[in-house]
Amino acid sequence: MSGMLVETCATRRDTVSSQITLAGSQDRDRPPPSRARAIERSIEDNISLPLTVARIAALSGMGPRDLGRACREIFGLGPRALIVHMRLAHAKRLMATTEDPLSQIALACGFADQPHFQNRFRHVTGLTPSAWRRAHRAN
C-alpha cells in the first residue's frame, strides 16, 4: 500500500512540475507588449500604403516568421488578416465621424479602390459601407 502511495505522489509531483514548466514557458514564449505596440504602430502609420508582411515585419523590427507568430499569439490573426482588420476599423472610424465620400475613405485606408473596399467590408460585416454608415452615423 505504501508503494502505491509513493507512486501516486510521484506521479502528481511530476504532473504539477510539468504544468509549472509549461506555464512558465508560455510566459517566456509570449511576445512582450512592446511587440504588440510595434506591430500596431507599423500598420497604423502606413495604413493608406500598400502593405506586405515583409514590410510590416521590417517596420516592426522582426522577421516575417516572427511577425506571423507574434500576430497569431497577440491578436489571434495572421498578419494579412490583421492588416485588413485594422484597415476596416479605421474605415469605420472615418465613416462614423466624417462626411468624406466612401471612395476617399477606401483610399485613405489602403484599399485599391471603392469596389475592393466594399467587397471586403461586406464580407466581414455583412453590410455595405453605406448601410453601415447610415446605421452608425455620429449624431
N, C-alpha and C positions, 0 to 999 in steps of 0.2 A: 504494500500500500504506500509506504513512504517513497519507494522508487517511482511510483506513478505520480505522486505529488511533486517530486523534484522535476520530473519530466514535464509536467504541466506548467510549473513555474518557469522553467527554462524556455518553453515554447512561448509563454506570454511575454517574458522578458525580451526574447528575440523579436516578437511581433511589435511590441512597443518601441523597441530600439529601431526597427526598420521604419516605423511610422514617423518617429522623430527625425530620422535621417532624411526620409522623403520630404517631410515638411520643411526642414532646413534647406534642402537642395532646391525646393520650389522657390523659396525666398531668394536664394542666391541666383537662380536662373531667371527670375522675373526682371525685366528691364527696369532701370531706375526711372523715376518720374521725369527726370531731365530728358530722357529719350522721347517720352510721350510729347513733351513740350516742343522738342526739336522737330519731331515729325509734323505735329500740328502747325507749327510756325512755318516750316518749309512749304507746306501745302497752302496755307492761308496767304502767305506773302507772294505766292506765284499762281494764285487761283485762276487768273484770267489767261495764263500762258499754257501752251501745250506741255503737259507733264508726263514724264515717263518714270517708271520705277527707278531706273538708274539715276535720273536727275534728282528725284526726291532723296534717294539714298545718299548721294554726294552732298546735297544741301544739309542733310541731317547728320553727316559725319559718320556714316556707316556703309557697309557693302549692301548690295541688293538682297542677298540671302538674309543678312541680319535684319534688314528693314522688313522683309516679309515675315520673319519670325516675330519681331517686335510688334508689328501691326496686329498680327493674329493674337498674340498674348495680351496686348494692351487694349485693343479696340474690338477684337473679335471679328475682324475683317481683314482680307488681304489688302495689299497696298492699292491696287486699282479700284477695288470696291470702296476703300476709304476715301480716295480722291473723289469719286462720284458722289459719295455720301456728303462730303464736305462742300462740294460744288452745289448740290441740291439744297443743303442747309443755307448756304449763302444766298442762293436764288430766292428761297422762301423769305429770308430777312428783307431782301430788296423788294420783293413783291408786296410784302406787308407794310413796308414803310415808305415806299416811293411810288411815284406815278410813272416811272420810266417804262417805255414800251418793252414788251417781252423779248423782242429781238435784241435790244440793247442789254437787257439782263442776261440773256443767253450768252452773249459775247463777253460780258463782264465776269461771268462765272466759268469761262473757259470752254464752252461748248462751241462746236464748229459753226453752227447756225441755229435758227429758231426751231426748225423741224427736229433736229437732233436733240435739242433741249426738251421739246415737247414729248418726244418718244420716251426718253429716259425718265422724265418726270412722271408721265402717266404710268409707265411700267412700275415705278417704285411706289407711287402714292395712290394710284387708281383713279386720279383726277387729272384733267388737263391743267396746265398752269393758270389759264384764265379762270377756270372754275374754282381752283384753289384760292386764287387771289380774291375773287368775289366773296368767298366764304370766310376769309381771314383778314380782310382789309382792316387796317387800324382805324378806329373811329375818331 
